[in-house]
């Protein structure tokens, strides 16, 4: 999604985006698979992805993907006890 270079870091960012896109529709579901404010952990071996979420670290390969991921992350934090490690 909007990556100027396809790297391992962009793949990690995309994987987090995909997980959040699956998670967030549960917020409005009549019978959600994952209840609101449930604790969730997303594991990533990418310091780039973890740093972008935790510290707002700049991502050089795709600003669009990073910003989209951070918007989704903010929405997920409002509905769930979600963490990244």
Steps between C-alpha positions, in 0.01 A plus 500: 500500500683807377849370571767654281730207574402146583710401799473275802392805701217584263388137517498519882301824493255347252457193723406722795257695281339174388462381861341830601266494199376160618471612862324835464173381339444302821431830679168539317410133477177391667675195645874573484749217487734709715329694777565870549791591728637145482878487540673434167867471410642546152848353468742640245868433441533838329658772712380742234133406541513484880686832514248667270214400731670553835706812430377641171832410337518613137473232235696586188352242265132595524358802677150422374507145637643620833236772540219260410631244749522763775141614438379141521712445812341803670151368425595153627637647825165672559312169478751241627786459740735442208879498526789435267816313594 
